[in-house]
């Protein structure tokens, strides 16, 4: 493992615009796809951040628009957040006190295992491994603060 950047204020850190690249790999077929776009974390009425991701997802050569929205609500300490889907359903917890966090999200019969890594003020990564009867996937997403494009501050480490 490497050094991660501690985040004492997770909502403050995330606030703003990020360039996003995501590689999606089907672990059964070996097929891969890629998403590129932007994520904006903006103020949410009542506190927290509204997360809106929009871009293009290319799967098996076919590009299509893709978007998602989430809510990042304040957690019990400033380094934590309660992440929810746009409709308010729970998604996962987040604690970036150490700059590194692992969490799970059960989705029907599948299990999403997430890992968050903060490299510096302008770069972070999420890795989700999805396993279950309907999916076997790996999703690796790199975030670079808008105006600071490029790779994360440390060499890319792909989980398998």
N, C-alpha and C positions, 0 to 999 in steps of 0.2 A: 504494500500500500504506500501511499505517499502522504505528503502533507496536505491537509485541507485547511481552508480558511474558516475560522469561527465566525458565526453570524449572530451577533447579540440581538439584532432586530430584524427578524425574517421579513416582515411586511415592508419595512423600509428598504431592505436590500432588494426585494423583488420589484418594487414599484418602478414603473417606466416601461420602455419598449425593449424587446429582445429579438434578435435574429435567431431563427430556429432551424436546425437540420436534424432529421430523424431517419435512422435506418431501421427498417422492419424486416425481420428474417423469419420465415416459416421454418421451424426446426425439423419438420417432417419432410416437406417437399424440397427444401433448400431455396425456394423462391424468395426474392428480396424486393423490397420497395423502398422509396425514399420520399420523405416529406420535406419541403422547404417553405418557409414563410416567416411570419412574425407572431410574437405573443406580446400583448399589452396587458400590464397589471395596472388597473386604475382604481380610484376610490369607489368603495361600495357604500351605499346609503346605510347608515347604522354602524359603520366600522368594518374594517377589513378591506380586501381587494377583490375586484372583479377581474378574472383572467379570461381573455379572449384570444384564441389562437386561430389564425387563418392563413391559408396558403394552398399549395398544390401538392397532391399526393400522386406519385407515379407508381403504379403496380402493374407488373408484366407489360411494360411499355405504354400503358394507357394513363395519361394524366387526367386528373379530375380535381375540382375544388374540394377542399376539406376545411372544416372548422370545428372548434369545440369551445365550450365555456365552462368555467369552474368558479367557485367562490373560495377564497382564502380568508377564513375568519380568525380573529385573534385567539391565540391559545392561552394557557394559564400563565405563561411567561412571554416576554417579547421575542425570545428566540424560537417560539413555537407557533404553529398554526393548525387549525382544524380545516382540512380541505374537503369541500363538498361539491357535488355536481350542481349544475345550474338550478335544478329544481329543489335543492336543499338536502337531497339524500347524502348520507355520509360516504366519503371516498376513502380518505386515509388521514392519519395524523402526520405531523411534520415537526421535527426538532433539529434545528441546525446549530445548536450550541457548539458542537465540535466541528461543524462543517461537513459532517457525514451522517447519514441516517438511513436506516432500513425499516421498511414497513410492508404490510400485506393488505390486500383488498380481495375478499372473496366475491366472485361475480358468478352467480348461478352455481354451476358445478366446477367452474375454473377458478384458479387462484392466481392472482397477480402479486408478484413479489417485487417490490420497488427498492431502489437504492438511489440516494441523492448524494452528490459530491460537489462541494463548492471549492473552486480552485483559486479564485481571486475576486476582486471587486466586480469584474466584468464577465466572468465565465463560470458556468456550472453545468452539470450533467445529471440526467436521470437515466436509469436503466431499469426496465421492467421485463421480468421473465414471466411469461404466462404459461401455465400448465394445467391440463385437465382433459376431459373427454372431447371438448370441441376445439381446443386450440393448443398449440405448442409453438410459442413465438418468443422472440427476443426483440425488444424495442429500445434503441439507444438514442437519446436525444441530447444534443449539445445546444446550449444557449450562450449567445454572445450579446452583451448589451449593445443596443443600436449605437452606431458610431464607433464600436470597438470590434469589428469583425475578425474572424480568424479562429483558429483552433484553441482549445482550452490551454491553460498555462502549463499543463504537464502533458507528457505523451499520452496519447489515447490508449486506453486499456479496454479491450472488448471482452465482455463476459461471455461465456458459452454455457 
